[in-house]
């Protein structure tokens, strides 16, 4: 039986911990529960010390974001399986064992995502991960159960253990040895899409990422950065470009990036026509950062060979032109 660490990254999430941590403790008897605190100033650590003595606290020395926070914290976590859980995730009874069993049955599976449903509309998939993630040729992510803002009702249509391309950082199972082999998350990302980058790097080394439908969690979503935040727009556009620069097959690198940058320009025009000037600036700034760091991220490219990574050529074309609103349509 492999040892399991459930690790919750926290930054000023005292109220979320108060609400959701009791369920994590109750329904994770197989695991050691950790809270990695990114130097919160809202009394989170005092709450843990007073009310949750069974939880192990890891104190980071600043707000290191998702990537840096987990990289730092996991240096001192030695269990075989890491289960990284957002502080705004509610777990359910029996959520751990199906994924652990899947790891045991398939040694090539390195990363697993559970079924992620909406905390507020509990029979619908949640935006951040749904039933497992994919990307198109131009690096745009989508999920089984969620394409752009279209969310499907969970009718059991994805009740399988399919191979997927990326697992959501909201609830992310990974073998410790693989996490360390890959060097963890890319801390330059700070937050957003670092889990896709990590899964892509794992994919390039022939590891598998799988979905486990028998493991179910509920995600509030947007607890750290709201979907309407220009900062979130900036991080998503910037990090997606960096991720492609690191991971695209060599022969496709610059043609694909050129087309992706052009698509970003169209997104910027759309923000302009809607009067969303802060989001327009976020797109422009993401491109500035891309060019400033071009050679830096080219040097991060792996020496391993690169596999065909995308599920569909253009999810934007399929969604907006061909009206492919749900995963079954593509």
FENJOMO-V601438 format. One record per helix or strand. SS is the DSSP state (A for helix, B for strand). FROM is the first residue (numbers start at 0). TO is the last residue. Records with the same first field share a line. If there is no record, write none. Layout:
SS->FROM-TO + FROM-TO
This chain:
B->3-9 + 30-36 + 55-58 + 80-85 + 88-90 + 108-117 + 123-124 + 132-135 + 140-142 + 145-146 + 149-150 + 152-152 + 162-163 + 165-165 + 170-174 + 207-218 + 311-311
A->13-25 + 43-50 + 64-73 + 96-104 + 175-180 + 186-188 + 193-203 + 229-246 + 249-272 + 276-291 + 293-297 + 314-320 + 326-328
